[in-house]
Amino acid sequence: MSRVDVIVPCYRYGHYLRQCVESVLSQSHGELRVLIIDDASPDHTEEEALRLMNQDPRVEYRRHQVNQRHIATYNEGLDWATGAYTLLLSADDLLAPDALARAVSFLDRYSDVGFVYGTQICFRDQVQPPTDRQIRMDGWQIIPGLEFIENCCMTGSNPVTTPTVVVRTQVLKVTGGYRADLPHTADMELWLRLALKAPVGSLLAIQAYKRMHDENMQYLYVDRTIGDLQQRQAAFDVLFREHGSELPDLGRLQRLASRSLSLEAFWAASEAFDRADLDGSRKRLEFALTTDPELRSRPEWTRFSIKRWLGPRVWRVLHPLASLVRSRYHSRLSSATF
């Protein structure tokens, strides 16, 4: 049976650690190791990890004397892993029942696939995840690597939910780990790089539960205005700069990524303007124009320019009327079609 090494990095998440680890140990696929790496947590992570290790021989534990931050900790875990498959699971997240069995069965069957991912359910810290919900797999898909990359460029986003990803360890060792210069989209860049090596598997099943709380990394360390957009752009830039020779039609992919990120920022700027968040709107608009200067030639730009010329106070009065007119126009257009 193929072993899965589940890496559990933990920093100040001692109060979540047991629930996370138990969600792994209770998997129906029993051939596994849980590799806990305590990044010098100042809380009771060490005590909890030692208790878990003493209770189950499948749990192993390391502790840093000095905090090394998340990317170095992740990569240490990848170096530690020796099982056929590897999964990285943050100590505040949980695996869904039978998640490993589904992933391993798929990867064992399709030996050319580099990694497989599924869907996740987000839940608030104060609410118990729906772990008693019956989960079934409604299908699966094998996506050619270049098609996966093109899809990411077309949406400008990362379709992969990290707690659900099971990677073929051999492919991971060849490809390499997470980049320290991409602290918030290193996972996205890794999926893109892995897709250059092998097809990608997608399971239509709930594979993990993502805990949302005030100390989530994306809340603490990223500028919520444009930080996520900038980090996704940086991940694409690394792909194009360092692996462009492996990508057919590189220029088209670059344009797709730039256009999708630019439009996302543009619409976010428009929504911020509607809320009278002028500084947030300006930052998003600057990003949009820098990413894709051709945005100025689009009809959306003309409409938004009129909004800005009117100003937020006048637009606040006219906005409901404009929405009503637009709604009636589309309704008439739809009726005329049939």
C-alpha positions in Angstrom: 0.0 0.0 0.0 1.3 3.5 -1.0 2.3 5.5 2.1 1.4 9.2 2.4 3.5 11.5 4.5 1.4 14.4 5.8 3.5 17.4 6.8 1.9 19.5 9.5 3.7 22.8 10.0 2.7 24.5 13.2 3.4 28.0 14.6 1.2 29.2 17.5 -1.6 26.7 16.5 -1.1 24.3 19.4 -4.8 24.7 20.3 -5.7 23.4 16.8 -3.0 20.7 16.5 -4.8 17.7 18.0 -8.0 18.1 15.9 -5.8 18.5 12.7 -3.7 15.4 13.5 -6.7 13.3 14.5 -8.3 14.1 11.2 -5.3 12.5 9.5 -4.9 9.5 11.9 -8.6 8.6 11.5 -8.3 8.3 7.7 -9.4 5.0 6.2 -6.0 4.9 4.3 -3.9 3.8 7.2 -0.4 3.7 5.6 0.7 7.2 6.6 3.0 9.3 8.7 2.2 12.6 10.3 5.3 14.8 10.3 4.8 17.7 12.7 7.3 20.6 12.5 7.0 23.1 15.3 8.5 26.4 14.1 9.5 27.5 17.6 6.0 28.1 18.7 5.7 30.1 22.0 2.5 28.3 23.0 1.9 24.7 24.1 2.5 23.2 20.6 5.5 21.1 21.9 3.5 19.5 24.8 0.6 18.7 22.5 2.8 17.3 19.8 4.7 15.0 22.2 1.4 13.7 23.6 0.2 12.9 20.0 3.5 11.2 19.2 3.4 9.1 22.4 -0.2 8.0 21.6 0.4 6.9 18.0 3.7 5.7 16.4 2.7 7.1 13.0 3.3 10.6 14.5 6.8 12.1 14.3 7.9 15.5 15.6 10.6 18.1 15.2 11.0 21.5 16.9 12.9 24.6 15.7 14.9 26.4 18.3 14.6 29.6 16.3 11.6 30.6 14.1 12.4 29.9 10.4 9.1 31.1 9.0 6.7 29.2 6.9 8.5 28.7 3.6 11.6 27.2 5.1 9.4 25.0 7.4 7.4 23.8 4.4 10.6 22.9 2.5 12.0 21.1 5.5 8.9 19.0 5.5 9.2 18.2 1.8 12.8 17.1 2.4 11.7 14.9 5.3 9.0 13.2 3.3 9.9 9.8 1.9 6.5 8.2 1.3 5.1 7.6 -2.2 2.9 10.7 -1.8 3.1 13.9 0.2 0.5 16.3 1.6 1.0 19.6 3.4 -1.7 20.4 5.9 -1.6 23.5 8.1 -2.2 22.8 11.7 -5.5 24.8 11.7 -7.0 22.8 8.9 -8.6 19.3 8.7 -8.8 16.4 6.2 -12.2 15.2 5.2 -13.1 11.6 5.9 -11.5 9.2 3.3 -9.7 12.0 1.6 -6.4 10.1 1.4 -8.0 6.9 0.2 -9.6 8.8 -2.7 -6.4 10.6 -3.6 -4.1 7.5 -3.3 -6.5 5.4 -5.3 -6.5 7.9 -8.1 -2.7 8.4 -8.1 -2.1 4.7 -8.0 -4.4 4.2 -11.0 -3.0 7.1 -13.1 0.7 6.9 -12.6 1.5 9.8 -15.0 -0.4 12.4 -12.9 1.9 14.6 -10.8 -0.6 15.7 -8.2 -4.3 15.6 -7.5 -6.5 18.1 -5.7 -10.1 18.4 -4.6 -12.5 20.9 -3.1 -12.5 22.3 0.4 -15.2 23.6 2.7 -14.4 26.8 4.7 -15.7 27.1 8.2 -15.4 29.7 10.9 -13.3 29.1 13.9 -16.3 29.2 16.3 -18.3 26.6 14.2 -17.6 22.9 14.0 -16.8 21.7 10.5 -19.4 19.4 8.9 -17.2 16.3 9.3 -20.3 14.1 9.9 -21.6 15.0 6.4 -21.6 12.0 4.0 -19.0 12.7 1.3 -19.1 11.1 -2.1 -16.9 11.5 -5.2 -18.9 12.8 -8.1 -16.2 12.4 -10.7 -12.7 13.2 -11.6 -10.7 14.8 -14.3 -7.1 14.6 -15.7 -6.0 17.9 -17.0 -2.9 18.1 -19.3 -0.3 20.2 -17.7 -0.2 23.0 -20.4 -4.0 23.2 -20.3 -3.9 23.6 -16.5 -1.4 26.5 -16.9 -3.5 28.1 -19.6 -6.6 27.9 -17.5 -4.8 29.6 -14.6 -3.7 32.3 -17.0 -7.2 32.8 -18.3 -8.6 33.3 -14.8 -5.6 34.9 -13.3 -6.1 32.7 -10.2 -5.1 29.6 -8.4 -7.8 26.9 -8.7 -6.0 24.6 -6.3 -6.9 24.4 -2.6 -3.7 23.6 -0.8 -5.1 21.4 2.0 -6.5 19.0 -0.6 -3.3 18.5 -2.6 -1.6 15.1 -2.6 1.6 15.2 -4.7 3.6 12.3 -6.1 6.8 12.6 -4.0 9.2 11.6 -6.8 7.9 14.4 -9.0 8.1 16.8 -6.1 11.7 16.0 -5.4 12.7 16.6 -9.0 10.7 19.8 -9.3 11.8 21.3 -6.1 9.9 23.0 -3.2 8.4 26.4 -2.4 10.1 29.7 -3.3 11.0 32.0 -0.4 10.6 35.1 -2.7 6.9 34.2 -3.1 5.7 34.1 0.5 2.0 34.2 -0.3 1.7 32.5 -3.7 4.5 29.9 -3.4 1.9 27.2 -3.6 0.4 28.6 -6.8 3.9 28.8 -8.4 4.6 25.2 -7.3 1.4 23.9 -8.9 2.3 25.7 -12.2 5.8 24.3 -12.1 4.5 20.8 -11.4 2.1 21.1 -14.3 5.1 21.5 -16.6 6.3 18.1 -15.5 3.0 16.0 -15.5 -0.8 16.1 -15.9 -2.9 17.3 -13.0 -5.7 15.4 -11.4 -8.9 17.0 -10.1 -11.4 15.1 -7.8 -15.0 16.3 -7.6 -15.1 15.6 -3.9 -14.6 17.4 -0.6 -11.1 16.7 0.5 -10.4 19.1 3.3 -11.9 21.7 5.7 -10.3 25.1 5.7 -10.5 27.0 9.1 -11.1 30.7 8.8 -10.0 32.8 11.7 -8.4 36.2 12.4 -4.9 34.8 12.4 -5.0 33.2 8.9 -1.8 34.1 7.1 -3.5 35.9 4.2 -5.1 38.3 6.7 -2.0 39.0 8.7 0.6 39.6 6.1 -1.0 40.7 2.8 -2.2 44.2 1.8 -5.9 43.4 1.4 -6.2 46.1 -1.3 -3.9 44.7 -4.0 -1.5 42.4 -2.1 -3.1 39.2 -3.4 -3.2 40.5 -7.0 0.5 41.5 -6.7 1.5 38.0 -5.4 -0.4 36.2 -8.1 1.2 38.4 -10.7 4.6 37.6 -9.2 3.9 33.8 -9.4 3.1 34.2 -13.1 6.2 36.4 -13.7 8.4 33.7 -12.2 6.8 31.0 -14.4 7.2 33.1 -17.6 10.7 34.3 -16.8 12.2 31.0 -15.7 10.2 28.5 -17.7 9.1 30.4 -20.8 11.1 28.2 -23.1 8.9 25.3 -22.0 5.7 27.1 -22.8 4.4 27.1 -26.4 2.9 30.5 -27.3 4.4 32.2 -24.3 3.3 35.7 -25.4 -0.4 34.7 -25.6 -0.2 33.2 -22.1 1.4 36.4 -20.7 -1.3 38.5 -22.3 -4.0 36.2 -20.9 -2.6 36.4 -17.4 -2.1 40.2 -17.5 -5.6 40.8 -18.9 -7.3 38.7 -16.3 -5.5 40.2 -13.4 -6.1 43.7 -14.8 -9.8 43.2 -15.2 -10.1 41.7 -11.7 -8.4 44.8 -10.3 -10.5 47.1 -12.4 -13.8 45.7 -11.2 -12.6 45.7 -7.7 -11.7 49.4 -8.2 -15.2 50.1 -9.5 -16.8 48.4 -6.5 -14.5 50.3 -4.1 -15.6 53.6 -5.8 -19.2 52.6 -5.3 -18.4 52.3 -1.6 -16.7 55.7 -1.6 -13.4 54.0 -0.9 -11.5 56.3 -3.1 -8.0 55.4 -1.9 -8.7 51.7 -2.4 -10.2 52.4 -5.8 -7.2 54.4 -6.9 -4.7 51.6 -5.8 -6.6 48.9 -7.6 -6.9 51.1 -10.7 -3.2 51.8 -10.8 -2.5 48.1 -10.6 -4.9 47.4 -13.4 -3.4 50.0 -15.7 0.2 49.0 -14.9 -0.6 45.3 -15.6 -2.5 45.9 -18.8 -2.3 49.4 -20.3 -4.7 48.3 -23.1 -7.4 48.6 -20.5 -7.9 52.2 -21.5 -9.3 51.1 -24.8 -12.1 49.0 -23.3 -15.7 50.3 -23.0 -15.6 49.5 -19.3 -12.9 52.1 -18.9 -15.0 54.8 -20.5 -18.0 54.1 -18.3 -15.8 54.1 -15.2 -14.2 57.4 -16.3 -17.6 58.9 -16.4 -18.3 57.7 -12.8 -15.1 59.2 -11.6 -15.8 62.5 -13.4 -19.2 62.6 -11.7 -17.7 62.0 -8.3 -18.8 59.6 -5.5 -21.6 61.8 -4.2 -23.4 62.3 -7.5 -22.7 58.7 -8.5 -24.3 57.5 -5.2 -27.5 59.2 -6.3 -27.4 58.0 -10.0 -26.2 54.5 -9.4 -29.6 52.9 -8.5 -31.1 54.6 -11.6 -28.3 53.4 -13.8 -28.7 49.8 -12.5 -32.4 49.9 -13.1 -32.0 51.2 -16.7 -29.3 48.5 -17.3 -31.5 45.8 -15.9 -34.5 46.8 -18.1 -32.3 47.0 -21.2 -30.9 43.5 -20.7 -34.4 42.2 -20.0 -35.7 43.7 -23.3 -32.7 42.4 -25.1 -33.3 38.9 -23.8 -37.0 39.0 -24.7 -36.2 40.1 -28.2 -34.0 37.1 -28.7 -36.7 34.6 -28.3 
